[in-house]
């Protein structure tokens, strides 16, 4: 019983993550981007559009 419940929850979370990746690529809503940011917090690598934009401010 518990295993089937966990597997169902896992599938739902996988679907949500794939939807978030699509939203990230298409420049989705801020709430979805914040969920993606939470996922990548503390990780070594982040998607390019979630990294801080430093090049222009550093030059000024």
Backbone as JSON Lines, residues from 0, in Angstrom:
{"i":0,"aa":"X","n":[0.83,-1.2,0.0],"ca":[0.0,0.0,0.0],"c":[0.87,1.25,0.0]}
{"i":1,"aa":"X","n":[1.8,1.33,0.95],"ca":[2.63,2.53,1.06],"c":[3.53,2.68,-0.16]}
{"i":2,"aa":"X","n":[4.01,1.55,-0.69],"ca":[4.9,1.61,-1.83],"c":[4.18,2.17,-3.06]}
{"i":3,"aa":"X","n":[2.94,1.74,-3.28],"ca":[2.19,2.23,-4.43],"c":[1.91,3.72,-4.29]}
{"i":4,"aa":"X","n":[1.64,4.16,-3.06],"ca":[1.4,5.58,-2.81],"c":[2.65,6.4,-3.13]}
{"i":5,"aa":"X","n":[3.81,5.89,-2.68],"ca":[5.07,6.59,-2.92],"c":[5.4,6.64,-4.4]}
{"i":6,"aa":"X","n":[5.14,5.53,-5.1],"ca":[5.4,5.51,-6.54],"c":[4.51,6.51,-7.27]}
{"i":7,"aa":"X","n":[3.26,6.61,-6.85],"ca":[2.34,7.56,-7.46],"c":[2.81,8.99,-7.22]}
{"i":8,"aa":"X","n":[3.26,9.27,-5.98],"ca":[3.75,10.6,-5.65],"c":[5.01,10.91,-6.46]}
{"i":9,"aa":"X","n":[5.87,9.91,-6.62],"ca":[7.09,10.09,-7.41],"c":[6.76,10.47,-8.84]}
{"i":10,"aa":"X","n":[5.79,9.78,-9.43],"ca":[5.38,10.09,-10.8],"c":[4.84,11.51,-10.9]}
{"i":11,"aa":"X","n":[4.02,11.92,-9.92],"ca":[3.47,13.27,-9.94],"c":[4.57,14.32,-9.85]}
{"i":12,"aa":"X","n":[5.56,14.07,-9.0],"ca":[6.66,15.02,-8.85],"c":[7.52,15.08,-10.11]}
{"i":13,"aa":"X","n":[7.69,13.93,-10.77],"ca":[8.45,13.91,-12.02],"c":[7.74,14.73,-13.09]}
{"i":14,"aa":"X","n":[6.42,14.59,-13.15],"ca":[5.64,15.36,-14.12],"c":[5.76,16.84,-13.82]}
{"i":15,"aa":"X","n":[5.67,17.21,-12.54],"ca":[5.78,18.62,-12.16],"c":[7.15,19.17,-12.51]}
{"i":16,"aa":"X","n":[8.19,18.38,-12.28],"ca":[9.54,18.83,-12.59],"c":[9.71,19.05,-14.09]}
{"i":17,"aa":"X","n":[9.15,18.15,-14.89],"ca":[9.26,18.32,-16.34],"c":[8.51,19.56,-16.8]}
{"i":18,"aa":"X","n":[7.36,19.84,-16.17],"ca":[6.62,21.06,-16.5],"c":[7.41,22.3,-16.11]}
{"i":19,"aa":"X","n":[8.11,22.22,-14.98],"ca":[8.92,23.36,-14.54],"c":[10.07,23.6,-15.51]}
{"i":20,"aa":"X","n":[10.66,22.53,-16.04],"ca":[11.74,22.7,-17.01],"c":[11.22,23.37,-18.27]}
{"i":21,"aa":"X","n":[10.02,23.01,-18.69],"ca":[9.41,23.65,-19.86],"c":[9.18,25.13,-19.57]}
{"i":22,"aa":"X","n":[8.69,25.45,-18.37],"ca":[8.44,26.84,-18.0],"c":[9.75,27.61,-17.96]}
{"i":23,"aa":"X","n":[10.82,26.94,-17.53],"ca":[12.13,27.59,-17.45],"c":[12.59,27.97,-18.85]}
{"i":24,"aa":"X","n":[12.41,27.07,-19.8],"ca":[12.86,27.31,-21.17],"c":[12.04,28.41,-21.81]}
{"i":25,"aa":"X","n":[10.73,28.42,-21.56],"ca":[9.86,29.4,-22.2],"c":[9.8,30.71,-21.41]}
{"i":26,"aa":"X","n":[10.54,30.8,-20.31],"ca":[10.5,32.03,-19.51],"c":[9.19,32.13,-18.77]}
{"i":27,"aa":"X","n":[8.87,31.13,-17.97],"ca":[7.58,31.03,-17.31],"c":[7.39,32.0,-16.16]}
{"i":28,"aa":"X","n":[6.33,31.76,-15.39],"ca":[5.96,32.65,-14.29],"c":[7.0,32.62,-13.18]}
{"i":29,"aa":"X","n":[7.0,33.66,-12.37],"ca":[7.99,33.8,-11.3],"c":[7.84,32.7,-10.25]}
{"i":30,"aa":"X","n":[6.61,32.27,-9.98],"ca":[6.41,31.24,-8.95],"c":[7.06,29.93,-9.38]}
{"i":31,"aa":"X","n":[6.96,29.6,-10.66],"ca":[7.58,28.37,-11.14],"c":[9.09,28.5,-11.12]}
{"i":32,"aa":"X","n":[9.59,29.67,-11.49],"ca":[11.04,29.87,-11.47],"c":[11.58,29.8,-10.06]}
{"i":33,"aa":"X","n":[10.8,30.28,-9.08],"ca":[11.27,30.2,-7.69],"c":[11.34,28.75,-7.23]}
{"i":34,"aa":"X","n":[10.41,27.9,-7.7],"ca":[10.48,26.48,-7.37],"c":[11.74,25.85,-7.95]}
{"i":35,"aa":"X","n":[12.06,26.25,-9.18],"ca":[13.28,25.73,-9.81],"c":[14.5,26.21,-9.04]}
{"i":36,"aa":"X","n":[14.48,27.47,-8.6],"ca":[15.6,28.0,-7.82],"c":[15.8,27.22,-6.52]}
{"i":37,"aa":"X","n":[14.69,26.88,-5.86],"ca":[14.79,26.09,-4.62],"c":[15.45,24.75,-4.89]}
{"i":38,"aa":"X","n":[15.1,24.15,-6.03],"ca":[15.66,22.85,-6.37],"c":[17.16,22.93,-6.57]}
{"i":39,"aa":"X","n":[17.63,23.99,-7.21],"ca":[19.05,24.11,-7.52],"c":[19.86,24.78,-6.42]}
{"i":40,"aa":"X","n":[19.22,25.22,-5.33],"ca":[19.95,25.9,-4.26],"c":[20.96,24.96,-3.63]}
{"i":41,"aa":"X","n":[22.21,25.4,-3.54],"ca":[23.25,24.6,-2.94],"c":[23.91,23.61,-3.89]}
{"i":42,"aa":"X","n":[23.4,23.5,-5.12],"ca":[24.0,22.6,-6.09],"c":[25.21,23.29,-6.73]}
{"i":43,"aa":"X","n":[26.09,22.5,-7.3],"ca":[27.31,23.06,-7.88],"c":[27.0,23.82,-9.18]}
{"i":44,"aa":"X","n":[26.13,23.26,-10.01],"ca":[25.83,23.88,-11.29],"c":[24.37,24.32,-11.32]}
{"i":45,"aa":"X","n":[24.13,25.45,-11.99],"ca":[22.77,25.97,-12.16],"c":[22.54,26.24,-13.64]}
{"i":46,"aa":"X","n":[21.29,26.27,-14.07],"ca":[21.01,26.66,-15.45],"c":[21.47,28.09,-15.69]}
{"i":47,"aa":"X","n":[21.83,28.39,-16.92],"ca":[22.4,29.7,-17.23],"c":[21.47,30.85,-16.87]}
{"i":48,"aa":"X","n":[20.17,30.67,-17.09],"ca":[19.26,31.79,-16.82],"c":[18.97,31.98,-15.34]}
{"i":49,"aa":"X","n":[19.43,31.06,-14.48],"ca":[19.26,31.25,-13.04],"c":[20.53,31.8,-12.38]}
{"i":50,"aa":"X","n":[21.6,31.87,-13.16],"ca":[22.84,32.43,-12.61],"c":[22.74,33.95,-12.62]}
{"i":51,"aa":"X","n":[23.45,34.61,-11.68],"ca":[23.38,36.08,-11.67],"c":[24.05,36.68,-12.9]}
{"i":52,"aa":"X","n":[23.49,37.79,-13.38],"ca":[24.05,38.48,-14.54],"c":[25.1,39.46,-14.04]}
{"i":53,"aa":"X","n":[26.36,39.13,-14.24],"ca":[27.42,39.93,-13.65],"c":[28.22,40.75,-14.66]}
{"i":54,"aa":"X","n":[28.28,40.35,-15.91],"ca":[29.23,40.93,-16.84],"c":[29.07,42.44,-16.97]}
{"i":55,"aa":"X","n":[27.88,42.9,-17.21],"ca":[27.65,44.33,-17.4],"c":[27.88,45.12,-16.1]}
{"i":56,"aa":"X","n":[27.32,44.71,-14.97],"ca":[27.54,45.49,-13.74],"c":[29.0,45.54,-13.31]}
{"i":57,"aa":"X","n":[29.78,44.5,-13.61],"ca":[31.19,44.5,-13.21],"c":[31.96,45.58,-13.96]}
{"i":58,"aa":"X","n":[31.54,45.85,-15.2],"ca":[32.28,46.82,-16.02],"c":[32.01,48.26,-15.62]}
{"i":59,"aa":"X","n":[30.93,48.51,-14.9],"ca":[30.58,49.9,-14.57],"c":[31.07,50.31,-13.23]}
